[in-house]
Amino acid sequence: MQNCNHIHLTLSHNKLLQNSDTNKIQDENNSSKMEFTLSLPDWAIEEQKKMPAYFPTVESRMKEVIRLSRLNFERGTGGPFAAGIFERDTGKLIVIGVNRVVPSKCSSAHAEVMTISCAQKILDTFDLGSTRLPVYQLVVNWRPCVMCFGGYTLVRCTISCHCWEWSRTRTDHWI
């Protein structure tokens, strides 16, 4: 796994006020900025340094994702959710990310978002579905929420979910 300790995001926040004398809109703080950083926990980075470079089966990939989701919860560094991005055909590990919503106080810091963001940084591209790249697989340990599922369509990689099985007789059901 290549290095992705932090995802640094900058959000511009301009407070606009209407000047009562000129009736024009003006920026109160001359483009003040708010910044925050989303980070994987140190233990997760260290765990990934010890992992093999390749996970040959979907089962072995899922097992590792589930292991990190458990550790995340047990260590109190986020919810019991994790996701990993692997090269689909070779099993090469790109990154496994974990949920960081509560410790980061950021509702979008879901495991899938952390993982996709780190993978994009590691691979130096926003488009994980590019024809110039191998086919990537996102492995998640739980059913994706609407926000994360929407993100999948933008990165264009295949998805494998644990505890979620499509059926011909029902839209979906838990196994």
Protein Blocks (a to p, Z undefined) as FASTA:
>chain_A
ZZdfbccdddddddddddfklopacdfkgopacdddddddfklmmmmmmpcfbdfbfklm
mmmmmmmmmmmmmnopaccdddddddfklopafbdcddfklmnopaklcfklmmmmmmmm
mnopablkbfkbccdddddfbdcdfklmmmmmmnopadddehiacdfkbmbdcZZ
